Amino acid sequence: MKKTKIALILALSIGLGMSYSPVISFAQIASWAKPSYDYLNSKKILPVKLRDTDFSQNITRQEFTQLITTFLLANKSYNLDDYSKSIYKDVNDKFINLASSIGITSGYTDGTFKPDLSITRAEAASIAFRAEKILSPNISGTTPSAFKDYKFIQEWATDAVGYMSTNNIMSGFPDGSFKPSNNITRQEAIVLTKNLANKKSSTALTNIYDFVKDDEYMKKIEYEFIFSNLPSGIKFKQEQIKQAVFDTFKEERDTIYKSFTDDATANHFNAKTSPNLAFAYDRSYYVFGIEQRTNINGKTEQRVFMSTLAKQGETFTIEKEKAYSSWFVMQ
């Protein structure tokens, strides 16, 4: 396909590189937790799924594992696609698979993870402490005897609670207790993670959802064009697409991509896309990409498309209806 460069005036007009930040109702989050939310969001270490929710509710095992693993991934390189194989019989989540494989968390003796169970303060301290030890292997904890209920802290959590409290990552209650068996809320978990992140150099933190770069399928500028010109009226925003791609296993993305390109070629649809723009979402399948044409003046034009795919057995077929952006003249 002929390589084109976007004119500078076009690049300025469409705002390449601008990011989308989902708007949440801060009535759902306490004022003392909002700065931590803002910090994690700005550092790109807040899972998209936790950006618009009721933060006063208890956080689940799956949500907390995703949150702590995202913090870990922002500081240490792991390829989540290496953890696509399910470990537990009740959930297949790359964050959970990674966390379990490297010893941050574990499941139950019956082979389940129980992702929807609420997590306790002792469990949260233990998981966060293990993640911190991966980044700083020499750290250690001590018996948290400052808490009047320290004898009720489970043995497997004592070092973790000691470290977390000594380093002001977690704190106790005004009555001098830690309450290890109490559940931890989403906003408390966000503050905990923010306190962990405070101990790290901000230059080390990376946006784990950002795949916008040159690869074998597309140029970085083409990815930027797509995300800056998404079709109007669709339900997806930039960060939601990146999260959905991130959450879809590589093997499935490759299958969706191949099915789409085979179908597009057979139907003479002049499209350019990538496995990094193919994903599963809410039992449906989507592909974003660029369509090009030559106008009556001999100029190359391109627009962004969103295509929905239907799954039949193990194959995918392109549905007729597509969403499009406006055409842009290239030069």
MARSE-97034 format. One line per 5 residues: number of its first residue (from 1); their letters; for each residue z, x negated, y negated of N, C-alpha, C. Coordinates in Angstrom, 3 decimals. Layout:
# MARSE-97034
NUM	A	Z/X/Y/Z/X/Y/Z/X/Y  ... .
This chain:
# MARSE-97034
1	MKKTK	0.000/-0.848/1.185/0.000/0.000/0.000/0.000/-0.886/-1.237  -0.792/-0.490/-2.229/-0.919/-1.275/-3.436/0.414/-1.398/-4.153  0.789/-2.626/-4.521/2.039/-2.829/-5.213/1.860/-2.487/-6.690  2.819/-1.813/-7.244/2.765/-1.432/-8.646/4.056/-1.812/-9.327  3.996/-1.953/-10.626/5.186/-2.235/-11.412/5.403/-1.098/-12.397 .
6	IALIL	6.598/-0.690/-12.530/6.912/0.380/-13.460/6.948/-0.193/-14.871  6.294/0.473/-15.787/6.258/0.028/-17.171/7.666/0.000/-17.745  7.903/-0.926/-18.688/9.230/-1.065/-19.257/9.689/0.214/-19.916  8.767/0.873/-20.611/9.153/2.107/-21.291/9.568/3.176/-20.293  8.911/3.197/-19.129/9.278/4.157/-18.091/10.644/3.811/-17.523 .
11	ALSIG	10.869/2.513/-17.298/12.157/2.091/-16.754/13.295/2.498/-17.675  13.058/2.358/-18.990/14.090/2.749/-19.935/14.284/4.248/-19.969  13.171/4.980/-19.874/13.260/6.437/-20.008/13.931/7.090/-18.819  13.790/6.509/-17.619/14.389/7.153/-16.452/15.749/6.564/-16.113  16.151/5.520/-16.861/17.507/5.000/-16.690/17.757/4.379/-15.343 .
16	LGMSY	16.969/3.388/-14.974/17.155/2.750/-13.677/18.555/2.182/-13.570  19.134/2.377/-12.378/20.432/1.792/-12.101/21.611/2.638/-12.524  21.360/3.762/-13.184/22.474/4.612/-13.575/23.091/5.240/-12.339  24.406/5.316/-12.297/25.097/5.858/-11.132/25.638/7.236/-11.432  25.872/7.975/-10.379/26.423/9.320/-10.481/27.868/9.309/-10.048 .
21	SPVIS	28.728/9.880/-10.848/30.140/9.986/-10.494/30.500/11.442/-10.342  30.824/11.887/-9.140/31.170/13.279/-8.937/32.337/13.689/-9.818  32.289/14.897/-10.334/33.355/15.410/-11.173/34.353/16.143/-10.297  35.617/15.795/-10.396/36.616/16.495/-9.620/37.522/17.263/-10.558  38.190/18.236/-10.044/39.157/18.996/-10.821/40.479/18.252/-10.785 .
26	FAQIA	40.862/17.681/-11.926/42.092/16.908/-11.931/43.324/17.798/-11.887  43.125/19.129/-11.868/44.243/20.027/-11.599/44.700/19.860/-10.158  43.856/19.241/-9.339/44.173/19.043/-7.929/44.896/17.723/-7.670  45.107/16.945/-8.699/45.745/15.644/-8.514/46.830/15.469/-9.568  47.952/14.912/-9.171/49.066/14.725/-10.094/48.728/13.666/-11.136 .
31	SWAKP	49.319/13.791/-12.313/49.026/12.866/-13.404/49.402/11.431/-13.038  50.447/11.260/-12.219/50.855/9.907/-11.850/49.875/9.244/-10.880  49.027/10.037/-10.220/48.062/9.483/-9.261/46.675/9.309/-9.866  46.403/9.959/-10.988/45.061/9.904/-11.573/44.621/8.482/-11.937  45.480/7.633/-12.543/45.041/6.257/-12.818/44.626/5.495/-11.557 .
36	SYDYL	45.328/5.731/-10.457/44.964/5.069/-9.201/43.626/5.572/-8.693  43.399/6.880/-8.823/42.101/7.448/-8.451/40.994/6.795/-9.269  41.188/6.724/-10.587/40.174/6.142/-11.468/39.908/4.680/-11.105  40.967/3.946/-10.791/40.824/2.534/-10.443/40.001/2.368/-9.172  40.367/3.093/-8.119/39.643/2.973/-6.852/38.197/3.413/-7.007 .
41	NSKKI	37.976/4.461/-7.770/36.609/4.941/-7.980/35.783/3.901/-8.721  36.378/3.265/-9.733/35.654/2.258/-10.508/35.339/1.023/-9.681  36.179/0.714/-8.704/35.972/-0.448/-7.842/35.121/-0.121/-6.614  34.665/1.132/-6.530/33.803/1.572/-5.426/34.500/1.437/-4.075  35.801/1.679/-4.053/36.514/1.609/-2.774/37.230/2.922/-2.479 .
46	LPVKL	36.677/4.006/-3.015/37.195/5.336/-2.697/36.120/6.079/-1.922  36.379/6.448/-0.666/35.359/7.171/0.104/34.884/8.411/-0.634  33.590/8.657/-0.598/33.021/9.800/-1.303/33.692/11.095/-0.863  34.040/11.184/0.406/34.646/12.415/0.922/36.019/12.689/0.320  36.624/11.684/-0.288/37.935/11.875/-0.903/37.846/11.946/-2.423 .
51	RDTDF	36.658/12.163/-2.962/36.517/12.189/-4.411/36.630/13.588/-5.002  36.556/14.600/-4.200/36.638/15.968/-4.703/37.393/16.809/-3.686  38.711/16.818/-3.806/39.532/17.502/-2.811/40.875/17.847/-3.428  41.717/18.498/-2.684/43.072/18.796/-3.136/43.965/17.633/-2.732  44.286/16.798/-3.684/45.012/15.563/-3.393/46.493/15.789/-3.111 .
56	SQNIT	46.978/16.988/-3.371/48.388/17.262/-3.096/48.643/17.525/-1.615  47.566/17.743/-0.854/47.706/18.033/0.572/47.911/16.749/1.378  48.478/16.894/2.567/48.676/15.739/3.443/47.338/15.128/3.827  47.301/13.811/3.892/46.087/13.123/4.315/46.061/13.068/5.844  44.875/13.197/6.411/44.739/13.186/7.868/44.581/11.757/8.382 .
61	RQEFT	44.707/11.610/9.680/44.513/10.296/10.300/43.107/9.769/10.036  42.116/10.635/10.112/40.749/10.203/9.857/40.561/9.795/8.402  41.053/10.603/7.475/40.892/10.299/6.054/41.592/8.995/5.680  42.810/8.795/6.179/43.537/7.581/5.825/42.872/6.350/6.430  42.392/6.481/7.653/41.689/5.358/8.277/40.431/5.016/7.493 .
66	QLITT	39.682/6.018/7.058/38.495/5.770/6.246/38.862/5.092/4.931  39.947/5.542/4.306/40.374/4.978/3.025/40.760/3.509/3.164  41.596/3.190/4.137/42.041/1.808/4.312/40.898/0.921/4.796  40.035/1.462/5.655/38.905/0.666/6.137/37.914/0.398/5.011  37.736/1.353/4.104/36.878/1.132/2.941/37.445/0.022/2.068 .
71	FLLAN	38.760/0.023/1.870/39.410/-1.072/1.143/39.155/-2.406/1.839  39.278/-2.428/3.165/39.050/-3.662/3.916/37.604/-4.119/3.779  36.661/-3.178/3.904/35.240/-3.515/3.812/34.861/-4.021/2.428  35.601/-3.593/1.416/35.330/-4.062/0.063/35.771/-5.505/-0.138  36.555/-6.017/0.793/37.074/-7.379/0.683/36.628/-8.310/1.800 .
76	KSYNL	36.082/-7.752/2.871/35.670/-8.560/4.022/34.433/-7.930/4.636  33.490/-8.748/5.022/32.206/-8.246/5.508/32.258/-7.871/6.986  31.955/-6.605/7.255/31.745/-6.110/8.614/30.472/-5.270/8.594  29.736/-5.294/9.676/28.557/-4.437/9.808/28.960/-3.192/10.586  29.083/-2.071/9.882/29.546/-0.851/10.540/28.595/-0.379/11.627 .
81	DDYSK	27.325/-0.742/11.526/26.378/-0.330/12.565/26.707/-0.961/13.915  27.526/-2.010/13.906/27.974/-2.614/15.164/29.066/-1.779/15.834  29.529/-0.762/15.137/30.627/0.060/15.653/30.195/1.518/15.782  28.966/1.699/16.245/28.417/3.046/16.393/28.840/3.724/17.691  29.228/2.941/18.676/29.590/3.511/19.970/30.966/4.151/19.902 .
86	SIYKD	31.049/5.382/20.366/32.296/6.133/20.302/33.382/5.491/21.166  34.576/5.395/20.613/35.735/4.888/21.339/36.586/6.034/21.869  36.627/7.111/21.108/37.485/8.246/21.455/36.653/9.460/21.833  37.232/10.322/22.644/36.474/11.465/23.133/36.472/12.646/22.171  37.280/12.584/21.100/37.324/13.715/20.173/36.757/13.402/18.798 .
91	VNDKF	36.267/12.176/18.574/35.672/11.838/17.286/34.821/10.588/17.451  33.688/10.554/16.740/32.870/9.340/16.680/32.639/9.032/15.210  33.425/8.114/14.690/33.441/7.763/13.276/33.417/6.243/13.192  32.450/5.697/12.462/32.304/4.249/12.397/33.533/3.568/11.796  34.162/4.214/10.823/35.368/3.651/10.226/36.485/3.559/11.265 .
96	INLAS	36.657/4.638/12.016/37.698/4.668/13.048/37.377/3.671/14.158  36.105/3.609/14.562/35.709/2.668/15.611/35.991/1.226/15.198  35.652/0.892/13.946/35.918/-0.454/13.445/37.420/-0.714/13.385  38.154/0.207/12.775/39.599/0.020/12.613/40.296/-0.159/13.957  39.867/0.594/14.949/40.477/0.476/16.276/40.080/-0.828/16.955 .
101	SIGIT	38.830/-1.247/16.760/38.339/-2.470/17.406/39.041/-3.716/16.892  39.442/-3.710/15.626/40.082/-4.900/15.059/41.599/-4.741/14.964  42.121/-3.671/15.562/43.563/-3.537/15.702/44.310/-2.938/14.532  43.599/-2.283/13.612/44.286/-1.652/12.486/44.965/-0.357/12.914  44.294/0.402/13.762/44.845/1.668/14.224/44.548/1.826/15.706 .
106	SGYTD	45.073/2.868/16.290/44.855/3.107/17.717/44.925/4.598/17.990  44.502/4.962/19.187/44.517/6.358/19.577/45.677/6.675/20.499  45.500/7.741/21.267/46.545/8.225/22.164/46.171/7.927/23.614  47.150/8.025/24.483/46.941/7.667/25.889/45.947/8.582/26.591  45.702/9.768/26.034/44.743/10.683/26.657/43.311/10.423/26.207 .
111	GTFKP	43.092/9.330/25.465/41.746/8.964/25.039/41.286/9.637/23.763  42.195/10.298/23.066/41.841/10.965/21.814/42.376/10.185/20.623  41.833/10.511/19.449/42.329/9.930/18.200/43.103/10.957/17.381  42.812/12.229/17.617/43.426/13.331/16.866/43.204/13.132/15.362  41.928/13.150/14.932/41.591/12.814/13.545/42.157/13.760/12.497 .
116	DLSIT	42.432/15.003/12.874/42.878/15.988/11.892/44.393/16.075/11.750  45.125/15.301/12.531/46.580/15.292/12.391/46.979/14.619/11.078  48.042/15.115/10.469/48.584/14.446/9.287/49.219/13.124/9.709  49.294/12.203/8.777/49.823/10.874/9.083/51.181/10.705/8.409  52.086/9.999/9.053/53.425/9.808/8.495/53.468/8.574/7.598 .
121	RAEAA	54.547/8.468/6.823/54.717/7.314/5.937/54.847/6.021/6.736  55.519/6.079/7.871/55.648/4.879/8.706/54.292/4.467/9.268  53.507/5.443/9.715/52.175/5.146/10.248/51.272/4.577/9.156  51.341/5.166/7.956/50.520/4.683/6.845/50.879/3.245/6.492  52.170/2.953/6.441/52.611/1.588/6.137/52.109/0.609/7.187 .
126	SIAFR	52.166/1.000/8.446/51.753/0.125/9.542/50.258/-0.159/9.493  49.449/0.877/9.282/47.996/0.702/9.222/47.611/-0.174/8.033  48.197/0.112/6.865/47.879/-0.669/5.669/48.323/-2.124/5.828  49.465/-2.348/6.456/49.980/-3.703/6.672/49.048/-4.498/7.582  48.554/-3.864/8.627/47.625/-4.557/9.530/46.332/-4.930/8.815 .
131	AEKIL	45.842/-4.040/7.953/44.635/-4.358/7.179/44.898/-5.523/6.239  46.059/-5.522/5.607/46.430/-6.600/4.695/46.554/-7.930/5.436  47.050/-7.906/6.664/47.191/-9.141/7.444/45.837/-9.725/7.822  44.824/-8.883/7.978/43.482/-9.398/8.253/42.980/-10.194/7.054  43.295/-9.713/5.853/42.853/-10.397/4.635/43.765/-11.573/4.286 .
136	SPNIS	45.034/-11.463/4.625/46.018/-12.521/4.324/46.871/-12.758/5.572  46.372/-13.541/6.522/47.026/-13.676/7.839/48.452/-14.204/7.800  48.836/-14.904/6.738/50.151/-15.546/6.710/51.270/-14.647/6.194  50.958/-13.437/5.802/52.012/-12.564/5.286/52.919/-12.098/6.424  54.125/-11.735/6.076/55.069/-11.222/7.072/56.005/-10.229/6.400 .
141	GTTPS	56.632/-9.423/7.208/57.564/-8.436/6.684/58.973/-8.693/7.179  59.924/-8.051/6.533/61.321/-8.182/6.930/61.915/-6.790/7.143  63.058/-6.745/7.783/63.719/-5.458/8.010/64.043/-4.803/6.666  63.598/-3.587/6.447/63.792/-2.921/5.149/65.188/-2.328/5.011  66.192/-3.188/5.050/67.579/-2.722/5.064/68.022/-2.119/3.738 .
146	AFKDY	67.202/-2.260/2.693/67.551/-1.670/1.401/67.533/-0.148/1.456  66.793/0.400/2.406/66.739/1.855/2.543/67.896/2.326/3.417  68.577/3.363/2.969/69.756/3.817/3.707/69.416/4.406/5.071  68.141/4.782/5.253/67.728/5.317/6.558/66.894/4.317/7.347  67.054/3.010/7.050/66.197/2.007/7.687/66.352/1.979/9.205 .
151	KFIQE	67.524/2.390/9.704/67.723/2.404/11.153/66.888/3.485/11.839  66.361/4.403/11.041/65.525/5.463/11.602/64.034/5.126/11.515  63.721/3.968/10.935/62.327/3.513/10.887/61.971/2.947/12.257  60.887/3.432/12.832/60.494/3.004/14.174/60.320/1.481/14.203  60.658/0.878/15.326/60.629/-0.578/15.445/59.251/-1.152/15.132 .
156	WATDA	58.192/-0.437/15.564/56.840/-0.945/15.335/56.438/-0.901/13.856  57.245/-0.238/13.030/56.887/-0.104/11.615/57.822/-0.865/10.685  58.883/-1.489/11.214/59.886/-2.095/10.331/59.314/-3.226/9.479  58.569/-4.152/10.081/57.977/-5.248/9.311/57.015/-4.716/8.255  56.239/-3.714/8.640/55.262/-3.139/7.715/55.954/-2.494/6.522 .
161	VGYMS	56.966/-1.683/6.788/57.691/-1.027/5.697/58.381/-2.073/4.822  58.952/-3.103/5.458/59.592/-4.169/4.700/58.621/-4.860/3.762  57.430/-5.196/4.265/56.433/-5.865/3.425/55.952/-4.943/2.318  55.634/-3.711/2.671/55.069/-2.782/1.695/56.054/-2.477/0.570  57.329/-2.369/0.900/58.326/-2.072/-0.135/58.655/-3.306/-0.968 .
166	TNNIM	58.785/-4.457/-0.324/59.096/-5.696/-1.044/58.007/-6.047/-2.048  56.758/-5.736/-1.709/55.626/-6.067/-2.574/55.184/-4.897/-3.450  56.035/-3.887/-3.548/55.789/-2.746/-4.443/54.487/-2.012/-4.151  54.121/-1.985/-2.877/52.939/-1.229/-2.466/53.343/0.200/-2.104  54.502/0.333/-1.472/55.113/1.634/-1.221/56.557/1.581/-1.708 .
171	SGFPD	57.060/2.716/-2.115/58.448/2.769/-2.573/59.190/3.882/-1.851  60.494/3.889/-2.013/61.307/4.919/-1.391/61.552/6.096/-2.316  62.562/6.857/-2.004/62.894/8.058/-2.761/64.140/7.815/-3.612  64.368/8.652/-4.621/65.524/8.450/-5.512/66.870/8.406/-4.795  66.953/9.030/-3.636/68.226/9.022/-2.903/68.422/7.757/-2.074 .
176	GSFKP	67.483/6.792/-2.195/67.621/5.527/-1.485/67.052/5.514/-0.085  66.348/6.569/0.299/65.767/6.645/1.643/64.272/6.342/1.604  63.711/6.068/2.773/62.267/5.855/2.904/61.586/7.062/3.526  62.292/7.795/4.348/61.766/8.981/5.029/60.499/8.629/5.839  60.636/7.788/6.854/59.473/7.300/7.609/58.693/8.388/8.332 .
181	SNNIT	59.354/9.481/8.680/58.676/10.533/9.445/58.053/11.603/8.561  58.244/11.497/7.244/57.582/12.433/6.339/56.083/12.159/6.318  55.307/13.207/6.124/53.864/13.010/5.962/53.566/12.431/4.586  52.438/11.738/4.488/52.003/11.170/3.220/50.837/11.999/2.697  50.838/12.289/1.410/49.775/13.100/0.817/48.583/12.223/0.446 .
186	RQEAI	47.476/12.882/0.137/46.279/12.130/-0.258/46.532/11.329/-1.534  47.227/11.919/-2.498/47.444/11.195/-3.748/48.422/10.032/-3.551  49.395/10.182/-2.671/50.277/9.060/-2.349/49.498/7.947/-1.653  48.566/8.319/-0.779/47.738/7.327/-0.084/46.829/6.600/-1.060  46.350/7.307/-2.067/45.494/6.681/-3.073/46.285/5.654/-3.883 .
191	VLTKN	47.512/6.001/-4.261/48.359/5.049/-4.988/48.662/3.835/-4.115  48.959/4.061/-2.846/49.202/2.962/-1.908/48.005/2.007/-1.872  46.812/2.567/-1.729/45.609/1.738/-1.621/45.323/1.014/-2.924  45.568/1.682/-4.038/45.390/1.029/-5.338/46.335/-0.163/-5.471  47.571/-0.010/-4.996/48.526/-1.118/-5.052/48.088/-2.277/-4.157 .
196	LANKK	47.472/-1.966/-3.021/46.889/-3.017/-2.187/45.766/-3.728/-2.930  44.885/-2.940/-3.538/43.726/-3.504/-4.238/44.145/-4.351/-5.426  45.270/-4.020/-6.042/45.764/-4.794/-7.179/46.046/-6.241/-6.812  46.311/-6.487/-5.534/46.655/-7.825/-5.082/45.424/-8.677/-4.808  44.226/-8.062/-4.964/42.991/-8.773/-4.659/42.206/-9.057/-5.933 .
201	SSTAL	41.388/-10.092/-5.894/40.514/-10.397/-7.022/39.445/-9.329/-7.146  39.274/-8.799/-8.338/38.290/-7.727/-8.528/36.876/-8.208/-8.238  36.637/-9.517/-8.363/35.298/-10.030/-8.101/34.939/-9.952/-6.628  35.939/-9.790/-5.770/35.675/-9.732/-4.328/35.301/-8.337/-3.867  35.576/-7.335/-4.705/35.333/-5.963/-4.305/33.861/-5.623/-4.453 .
206	TNIYD	33.302/-4.970/-3.465/31.888/-4.611/-3.475/31.723/-3.145/-3.144  30.590/-2.587/-3.580/30.277/-1.196/-3.269/29.658/-1.152/-1.881  30.426/-0.733/-0.899/29.944/-0.783/0.481/28.840/0.225/0.748  28.674/1.196/-0.150/27.647/2.212/0.059/26.312/1.812/-0.567  26.264/0.690/-1.266/25.068/0.349/-2.025/24.105/-0.489/-1.192 .
211	FVKDD	22.995/0.128/-0.775/21.965/-0.580/-0.013/20.705/-0.772/-0.859  20.818/-0.561/-2.168/19.651/-0.640/-3.042/19.314/-2.107/-3.291  18.401/-2.631/-2.490/17.958/-4.012/-2.603/16.632/-4.146/-1.861  15.925/-5.230/-2.109/14.669/-5.466/-1.397/14.932/-5.551/0.103  14.103/-4.867/0.885/14.171/-4.998/2.331/12.759/-4.922/2.892 .
216	EYMKK	12.639/-4.847/4.205/11.310/-4.858/4.812/10.542/-3.570/4.569  11.211/-2.543/4.072/10.566/-1.244/3.898/10.195/-0.951/2.446  11.081/-1.299/1.519/10.866/-0.961/0.121/11.448/-2.047/-0.776  10.971/-2.042/-2.029/11.524/-2.926/-3.036/12.744/-2.275/-3.682  13.609/-3.105/-4.234/14.785/-2.583/-4.930/14.381/-1.621/-6.030 .
221	IEYEF	13.321/-1.949/-6.777/12.892/-1.106/-7.889/12.416/0.261/-7.401  11.917/0.320/-6.165/11.492/1.608/-5.604/12.698/2.464/-5.225  13.720/1.831/-4.643/14.960/2.568/-4.376/15.545/3.098/-5.686  15.545/2.250/-6.715/16.097/2.663/-8.004/15.306/3.822/-8.596  13.984/3.767/-8.442/13.142/4.864/-8.931/13.524/6.171/-8.251 .
226	IFSNL	13.733/6.122/-6.949/14.087/7.335/-6.200/15.419/7.894/-6.673  16.436/7.045/-6.755/17.763/7.543/-7.117/17.862/7.949/-8.583  16.968/7.440/-9.425/16.961/7.823/-10.833/16.135/9.072/-11.097  15.371/9.517/-10.106/14.471/10.657/-10.308/14.532/11.638/-9.144  15.725/11.948/-8.691/15.870/12.904/-7.598/15.331/14.265/-8.022 .
231	PSGIK	14.704/14.991/-7.108/14.185/16.322/-7.444/15.295/17.221/-7.988  14.978/18.004/-8.997/15.973/18.908/-9.568/16.238/20.062/-8.609  17.447/20.566/-8.652/17.789/21.731/-7.851/18.261/21.438/-6.442  18.208/20.169/-6.007/18.680/19.859/-4.653/20.199/19.729/-4.665  20.797/19.814/-3.489/22.260/19.797/-3.402/22.852/18.399/-3.380 .
236	FKQEQ	21.996/17.380/-3.345/22.488/16.013/-3.224/22.460/15.287/-4.564  23.477/14.465/-4.773/23.493/13.508/-5.859/23.436/12.107/-5.250  23.255/11.124/-6.123/23.028/9.751/-5.658/24.101/9.267/-4.690  25.366/9.393/-5.063/26.441/8.876/-4.220/26.571/9.658/-2.921  26.244/10.948/-2.960/26.310/11.753/-1.742/25.256/11.303/-0.739 .
241	IKQAV	24.068/10.962/-1.234/23.006/10.474/-0.350/23.422/9.150/0.289  23.944/8.249/-0.518/24.367/6.952/0.006/25.470/7.109/1.050  26.408/8.004/0.782/27.477/8.255/1.752/26.907/8.813/3.047  25.963/9.778/2.929/25.383/10.406/4.124/24.601/9.386/4.949  23.861/8.512/4.275/23.141/7.444/4.979/24.142/6.532/5.681 .
246	FDTFK	25.193/6.192/4.978/26.231/5.310/5.516/26.887/5.917/6.748  27.058/7.243/6.729/27.741/7.929/7.825/26.842/8.200/9.026  25.525/8.094/8.850/24.591/8.370/9.943/24.343/7.084/10.728  24.502/7.140/12.022/24.325/5.947/12.841/22.907/5.404/12.724  22.789/4.076/12.782/21.508/3.412/12.584/20.456/3.917/13.563 .
251	EERDT	20.832/4.098/14.828/19.860/4.557/15.822/19.274/5.914/15.436  20.115/6.786/14.910/19.630/8.108/14.506/18.759/8.003/13.259  19.139/7.156/12.306/18.307/6.959/11.113/16.937/6.432/11.501  16.906/5.479/12.423/15.626/4.919/12.867/14.753/5.985/13.523  15.365/6.857/14.322/14.607/7.922/14.991/14.054/8.913/13.980 .
256	IYKSF	14.879/9.308/13.006/14.419/10.225/11.958/13.273/9.592/11.180  13.436/8.331/10.811/12.408/7.618/10.047/11.094/7.549/10.813  11.150/7.153/12.081/9.927/7.026/12.873/9.244/8.380/13.047  10.027/9.413/13.322/9.447/10.747/13.486/8.783/11.199/12.198  9.428/10.913/11.068/8.855/11.316/9.785/7.552/10.578/9.501 .
261	TDDAT	7.556/9.247/9.666/6.358/8.473/9.345/5.203/8.809/10.285  5.489/9.059/11.554/4.432/9.464/12.491/3.827/10.795/12.074  4.684/11.747/11.722/4.212/13.069/11.302/3.454/12.978/9.989  3.960/12.179/9.041/3.308/12.036/7.741/1.927/11.416/7.890  1.806/10.408/8.740/0.506/9.772/8.971/-0.479/10.756/9.576 .
266	ANHFN	-0.018/11.525/10.552/-0.891/12.500/11.214/-1.365/13.579/10.250  -0.560/13.883/9.244/-0.903/14.946/8.296/-1.372/14.403/6.950  -1.698/13.115/6.920/-2.279/12.472/5.734/-1.379/12.620/4.504  -0.098/12.514/4.723/0.865/12.576/3.627/1.155/11.150/3.189  0.707/10.779/1.976/0.811/9.407/1.497/2.238/9.132/1.018 .
271	AKTSP	3.110/8.818/1.953/4.530/8.673/1.646/5.019/7.278/1.984  5.988/6.827/1.204/6.652/5.560/1.476/8.152/5.821/1.514  8.788/5.408/2.592/10.218/5.657/2.731/10.845/4.547/3.563  12.073/4.767/3.998/12.842/3.732/4.683/13.888/4.395/5.569  14.318/3.739/6.649/15.442/4.275/7.426/16.707/4.433/6.585 .
276	NLAFA	16.789/3.679/5.487/17.941/3.793/4.591/17.865/5.011/3.686  16.807/5.810/3.846/16.668/7.059/3.094/16.577/8.248/4.038  16.912/8.025/5.297/16.895/9.082/6.314/18.326/9.290/6.805  18.737/10.544/6.912/20.128/10.784/7.294/20.331/12.195/7.826  21.456/12.355/8.501/21.893/13.669/8.982/22.993/14.166/8.061 .
281	YDRSY	22.962/15.468/7.784/23.988/16.049/6.919/24.157/17.517/7.261  25.360/17.890/7.657/25.684/19.290/7.926/24.680/19.929/8.889  24.404/19.235/9.983/23.528/19.705/11.054/22.058/19.847/10.636  21.698/19.224/9.524/20.297/19.171/9.108/19.920/17.706/8.907  18.619/17.457/8.725/18.120/16.088/8.653/17.194/15.965/7.447 .
286	YVFGI	17.307/14.836/6.739/16.601/14.684/5.475/15.988/13.291/5.358  14.898/13.239/4.602/14.265/11.972/4.257/13.884/12.033/2.783  14.217/10.979/2.043/13.761/10.818/0.668/12.733/9.698/0.638  11.844/9.744/-0.324/10.843/8.703/-0.437/9.966/8.896/-1.654  8.885/8.136/-1.692/7.933/8.160/-2.802/6.573/8.599/-2.286 .
291	EQRTN	5.948/9.529/-3.000/4.567/9.939/-2.726/3.693/9.425/-3.863  2.534/8.876/-3.535/1.634/8.343/-4.550/0.277/9.026/-4.496  -0.409/9.016/-5.658/-1.769/9.537/-5.748/-2.467/8.849/-6.917  -3.777/8.983/-6.980/-4.567/8.486/-8.100/-5.026/9.679/-8.923  -4.744/9.671/-10.230/-5.125/10.807/-11.064/-6.580/10.697/-11.520 .
296	INGKT	-7.038/11.665/-12.293/-8.458/11.719/-12.683/-8.853/10.562/-13.589  -7.869/9.897/-14.179/-8.147/8.746/-15.031/-8.067/7.421/-14.270  -7.918/7.531/-12.964/-7.846/6.334/-12.143/-6.498/5.645/-12.150  -5.493/6.307/-12.723/-4.147/5.743/-12.777/-3.354/6.150/-11.529  -2.484/5.254/-11.091/-1.604/5.579/-9.973/-0.398/6.357/-10.480 .
301	EQRVF	-0.118/7.467/-9.819/1.062/8.259/-10.135/1.969/8.308/-8.913  3.246/8.449/-9.145/4.152/8.617/-8.015/5.288/9.568/-8.387  5.839/10.196/-7.350/6.967/11.100/-7.533/7.899/10.962/-6.340  9.094/11.433/-6.516/10.098/11.399/-5.456/10.037/12.704/-4.677  10.145/12.598/-3.370/10.187/13.805/-2.547/11.446/13.819/-1.688 .
306	MSTLA	11.880/15.001/-1.345/12.914/15.195/-0.331/12.329/16.092/0.733  12.314/15.612/1.954/11.765/16.375/3.066/12.881/16.728/4.039  12.859/17.962/4.513/13.812/18.413/5.526/13.135/18.398/6.883  13.842/17.936/7.887/13.281/17.854/9.228/14.028/18.787/10.170  13.299/19.315/11.118/13.888/20.141/12.173/13.913/19.332/13.461 .
311	KQGET	14.998/19.447/14.211/15.118/18.706/15.462/14.796/19.618/16.629  13.885/19.147/17.457/13.499/19.873/18.664/13.664/18.925/19.848  14.733/19.146/20.606/15.028/18.210/21.685/15.439/16.874/21.107  14.683/15.838/21.422/14.975/14.503/20.913/14.027/14.089/19.801  13.147/14.979/19.362/12.179/14.647/18.320/12.425/15.487/17.071 .
316	FTIEK	11.872/15.007/15.957/12.004/15.689/14.677/10.619/16.051/14.155  10.509/17.185/13.508/9.259/17.581/12.863/9.544/17.930/11.410  8.577/17.617/10.544/8.747/17.864/9.114/8.543/19.341/8.818  9.494/19.939/8.130/9.320/21.315/7.697/8.382/21.354/6.493  7.692/22.476/6.315/6.644/22.559/5.296/7.192/22.417/3.878 .
321	EKAYS	8.322/23.040/3.619/8.858/23.027/2.267/9.460/21.662/1.929  9.088/21.145/0.754/9.642/19.885/0.259/10.093/20.085/-1.180  10.974/19.218/-1.627/11.392/19.215/-3.027/10.794/17.977/-3.686  10.321/18.134/-4.926/9.648/17.037/-5.615/10.208/16.848/-7.020  10.127/15.606/-7.485/10.362/15.319/-8.894/9.040/15.487/-9.639 .
326	SWFVM	9.045/15.230/-10.934/7.795/15.209/-11.696/6.997/13.960/-11.318  5.707/13.984/-11.646/4.865/12.802/-11.440/5.105/11.806/-12.571  5.076/10.514/-12.243/5.202/9.451/-13.230/3.987/8.536/-13.108  3.394/8.204/-14.253/2.242/7.304/-14.259/2.738/5.872/-14.150  2.158/5.115/-13.230/2.543/3.730/-13.002/1.507/2.809/-13.620 .
331	Q	1.884/1.569/-13.842/0.911/0.589/-14.312/1.314/-0.815/-13.859 .
